[in-house]
Structure formats: C-alpha cells, structure tokens
Amino acid sequence: MKLNRSNCPLASALDIVGDKWSLLVIRDLFLGKKTFTEFLKSPEKIATNILANRLETLSKKGLLKFTKLPNDQKTKIYYLTDKGIDLYPVIYEMINWSSRNIKKEFGPIAKDLINRFENTQQEIVIADAQSAYRSERLDILAQSS
C-alpha cells in the first residue's frame, strides 16, 4: 500500500484505511471479533495473506494492537487503540450512506445497526459504541495480564 501520495487529509486517511479490507477489519473489531480465525469467518471471505497484511499495517499505523492470553501464548488477541476507535463515526456514516443510497437487502447485523441509527441520535450512537468498545478493550487487557 503506497503511503503519503499527497498532503490532502482525505488522501492521507485513505492511504491507511482506503483499501478494500481495512475498515471491514475495524468493523469486525467493533462487532466483537478478536482473533485471526474470527476475522477469517467474516462473510466477505478475506484471504489469509491479505488479512495478515492488513492486521500488520493497521498495527504499524497505531490503529490496533494485540496481546496474548496467559493460558494461550500462541493466539493473538487484537484490539483497537483510541486512534482506531476514532474511526467509528466514519463507519457509522458509511453504513448510513449505504442504507440511503444502495438499494439492496442487507444482512441481519446491518439491519439491526441501521434500525438503531434511525431511532437514536447520531451523537448517542457513536458515543455508546465507542464507550462500549473501550469497556471491552479493558476486559481484553485485564484477561491478558
């Protein structure tokens, strides 16, 4: 992935998360996935080499980190950093845009999110999701110590 193609803030963000997979990995983290194997089970069917690359890139760019559980030093448990959590409004807006502009039947998780988005103020949805993830991250880190 080529980085720093211009001084434009949008281009700079797209250099990090503008590929086909990075925001899906971040979405999956918000949905509770934590391991390489769990990411592979997503319906989009990301290839193992691409997933490994995206996890490494997102880690190098400071959007996620990983830890290992004391009783399982082999499995990496991935979690979002504050920088990664800050992407939730972007994911929120992209889901809303899709709901408004793409005439398609979405899956049950998407339908639940869209329904919640329609019935709750944007600021509340975003703050709740970010707060819930921060709590989940605390649990992950507590388990790994």
N, C-alpha and C positions, 0 to 999 in steps of 0.2 A: 504494500500500500504506500504510494508516494505521499510524502508529507510536505507541508509548507509550500503549496503551489502558488499562494498569493498572500497578501496581507488582509484579505477580506475575512471578517469574523465568521461568516457563514461557511466559506470555503475551508477555513481552519477547523471548524467543528466537523464538517463533512469528511475532512481528511482522517478524522478519528472514528466517527460513527456512521459515515455515509455509505458504507458498503452494504451488501445485501443481508448480512447476518448480525452485525454488532448490536443493533437495537433489539433484535429478537433475543439475543443472549441476555441483555439487560432486562427485557420484558420478563423472561423466564426467571431471572433472579427475583424480581418483584412478585412473581407468582409462586415463589417458594422453592424453586429448583436450586440445588446447591452443588451437585456433583457432575462430573463429565458425563457419566452414564445417564443421569436425569436429563441433561441437555440433549443428548442423542435421541431421547424418546419424544422430543417435540414433534408435532405433526409436519413441520417443514422439512424434516429429514436432512439435517446438515451433515456433511461428510466429516469423518473424524479428523482428517488433516486440517480442514478449514476451521473446525471448532477449536482445535488446539492452537491454531494461529490466532484466532480472534481472542481467545482467553489470554494468550500471551500479550497481544497488542493492547487489549483493554487494561491488563495489569501494568504494563510498562507506561501507559498513559495515565495511570493513577485512578482509573475508574473502578477497579475491583482489586481485591486481594484474595489470598487463600490461607487457610490454616489446615491443620490436621487434628483429628481427634486423638486423645491419649491412647485409646484402645485400638486405633486403626491408623497407623502411620503411613499407610500406602495411599489412602484415598484423600484427595484434596477437597476441602470444603470451601467453595467460592462464596464471596460476599461483596456487596457494593460498598465503596467508600462514600464519603459525603459528596465527592465530585460525581460519582455515579448516580447517587440518589437525586442529585440536582437535575438529572435528565428526565425525571418523572413528568414534569409539565410538557416536555417535548412528546413523550409517548402519549400522554393524555390528549394533546392537540391532534396528533396524527390519527389516533383512534376516532376522535370526533370528526375529523375531516373525512376519513373513510366512511363513517356512518352517514354523513351528509351527502357525499359525492360518488360513492361506489355502490351501484345497485347490485347487491349480492347478498346471499344468505350467509351470515357469519355464524361461527360456532357458538356453543353454549357459554363458554367463558367470556367471549367477546360480547355476546348479548347481555350477560349479567353486568359487565362493565358499562356498556352503552346505556343500559337502563338506569344504572346508578348515576352516571354522568348527567342524564336527562332530568333526574329528580333531586339533584343536590347541587348546590353552588360550586362552581369550579374551584374556588379557593379552598373550600372544605374538603372536596375530593382529593385534591393534591396534598394538602396538609395531612390528612388522615393517612393516605398511602405512604407518604414519606415517614411519618411518625411510626406507623406500624412496621415499616421495614427497619427503621432504626432499633426498635424493640427486638425484632427478630435477629438483627445483627448482634445485639448484646447477648442474646441467648446462644448464638453460634460461638461467640468468643468465650463465653462462660464455660461452655462444654469443652472447649479446646484447651483450657488451662488446667 
